């Protein structure tokens, strides 16, 4: 039995991520505290194209070598997305130990390359109120 060996190729994977965050906090002496925070994230990652070597003629003459098309394999794993958040917080002291709180958050995800899990773009809001008890 004759062994023909194997063919393989190596590829590089690169990723880039940029993150920007900012926040402002305001504390008044009258017991009112306000906060505003935001962040923006942009991430990209990709494989270089897969360049498979050609099978030698002795292999293709003796056996029917599979001729797969690898030209788009690298694009399947590419990612490109943006993530944006914005938060607004309010705290009002009712007493030295008890505060009333209210928070509103906005989240937005934009998926620019929806391959693996499908398009995951979307946004949502979260609004919370409550009491903070300090002891």
PLY file of the C-alpha trace (Angstrom):
ply
format ascii 1.0
element vertex 135
property float x
property float y
property float z
element edge 134
property int vertex1
property int vertex2
end_header
0.00 0.00 0.00
1.37 3.36 -0.99
1.10 6.36 1.34
0.71 9.75 -0.32
1.16 11.99 2.73
-1.01 15.00 3.43
-1.38 18.59 2.39
-1.98 21.41 4.84
-1.83 25.17 5.06
-1.39 27.57 7.94
-3.13 30.89 8.31
-2.90 33.88 10.64
-5.67 35.29 12.82
-5.66 38.95 13.78
-7.91 40.98 16.04
-8.31 44.67 16.83
-10.39 46.24 19.56
-10.91 49.89 20.46
-12.68 50.98 23.63
-13.67 54.47 24.75
-15.25 55.17 28.14
-16.29 58.38 29.86
-18.20 59.28 32.99
-19.33 62.27 35.01
-20.43 62.24 38.65
-22.17 65.17 40.38
-22.66 65.20 44.15
-24.62 68.02 45.75
-24.67 68.91 49.41
-28.45 68.66 49.39
-28.34 64.88 49.01
-28.81 64.64 45.25
-26.23 62.65 43.25
-26.25 62.32 39.47
-24.07 60.14 37.27
-23.70 59.83 33.51
-21.54 57.16 31.92
-21.01 55.97 28.39
-18.82 53.55 26.48
-18.15 52.59 22.89
-16.40 49.42 21.75
-15.45 48.46 18.20
-13.95 45.02 17.57
-12.78 43.30 14.41
-11.07 39.97 13.85
-10.26 37.90 10.79
-8.28 35.03 9.32
-5.94 35.52 6.40
-7.03 33.60 3.28
-6.21 29.88 3.29
-3.85 29.08 0.43
-3.77 25.31 0.03
-0.85 23.85 -1.92
-1.50 21.97 -5.17
-1.33 18.19 -4.94
1.63 16.73 -6.85
0.88 15.11 -10.21
1.84 11.64 -8.92
-0.97 11.90 -6.37
-3.63 13.22 -8.74
-2.67 10.63 -11.39
-3.01 7.70 -8.96
-6.05 8.72 -6.92
-8.97 11.06 -7.27
-7.87 13.87 -4.99
-10.64 15.97 -3.50
-10.64 19.45 -4.91
-12.18 21.61 -2.20
-12.67 25.34 -2.58
-11.10 27.10 0.43
-11.48 30.62 -0.98
-14.25 31.73 1.41
-13.39 29.71 4.55
-11.49 32.59 6.12
-14.46 34.96 5.78
-16.76 32.73 7.82
-14.89 33.51 11.03
-14.54 37.25 10.48
-16.18 39.37 13.15
-16.95 43.07 13.19
-19.21 44.62 15.78
-19.84 47.82 17.71
-21.18 48.02 21.26
-22.53 51.27 22.75
-23.82 51.84 26.28
-25.20 54.90 28.01
-26.15 55.03 31.71
-27.85 57.73 33.75
-28.12 57.40 37.53
-29.89 59.40 40.21
-29.67 59.04 43.98
-31.57 61.19 46.48
-30.83 60.87 50.22
-34.01 60.66 52.24
-31.99 60.28 55.45
-28.33 59.54 56.29
-29.08 55.80 55.93
-31.79 55.66 53.20
-31.61 56.82 49.59
-34.02 56.63 46.68
-32.32 55.47 43.46
-33.25 55.52 39.78
-31.14 54.28 36.88
-31.69 54.16 33.14
-29.37 52.22 30.82
-29.31 51.96 27.03
-27.43 49.20 25.21
-26.89 48.88 21.45
-25.06 46.14 19.56
-24.40 46.36 15.82
-23.13 43.12 14.28
-21.56 43.95 10.91
-20.61 40.35 9.99
-23.41 37.99 11.07
-21.94 34.63 10.04
-21.75 32.13 12.87
-24.80 32.96 15.02
-26.76 35.08 12.57
-27.44 38.79 12.91
-27.26 39.70 16.59
-27.80 43.44 16.19
-30.26 45.08 18.51
-30.77 47.48 21.38
-32.63 47.56 24.67
-33.32 49.74 27.69
-33.16 48.89 31.39
-34.88 51.15 33.93
-34.52 50.46 37.66
-35.72 52.18 40.79
-35.14 51.25 44.38
-34.01 52.13 47.84
-30.44 51.98 49.14
-30.10 51.29 52.83
-26.71 52.00 54.42
-25.79 50.72 57.86
0 1
1 2
2 3
3 4
4 5
5 6
6 7
7 8
8 9
9 10
10 11
11 12
12 13
13 14
14 15
15 16
16 17
17 18
18 19
19 20
20 21
21 22
22 23
23 24
24 25
25 26
26 27
27 28
28 29
29 30
30 31
31 32
32 33
33 34
34 35
35 36
36 37
37 38
38 39
39 40
40 41
41 42
42 43
43 44
44 45
45 46
46 47
47 48
48 49
49 50
50 51
51 52
52 53
53 54
54 55
55 56
56 57
57 58
58 59
59 60
60 61
61 62
62 63
63 64
64 65
65 66
66 67
67 68
68 69
69 70
70 71
71 72
72 73
73 74
74 75
75 76
76 77
77 78
78 79
79 80
80 81
81 82
82 83
83 84
84 85
85 86
86 87
87 88
88 89
89 90
90 91
91 92
92 93
93 94
94 95
95 96
96 97
97 98
98 99
99 100
100 101
101 102
102 103
103 104
104 105
105 106
106 107
107 108
108 109
109 110
110 111
111 112
112 113
113 114
114 115
115 116
116 117
117 118
118 119
119 120
120 121
121 122
122 123
123 124
124 125
125 126
126 127
127 128
128 129
129 130
130 131
131 132
132 133
133 134
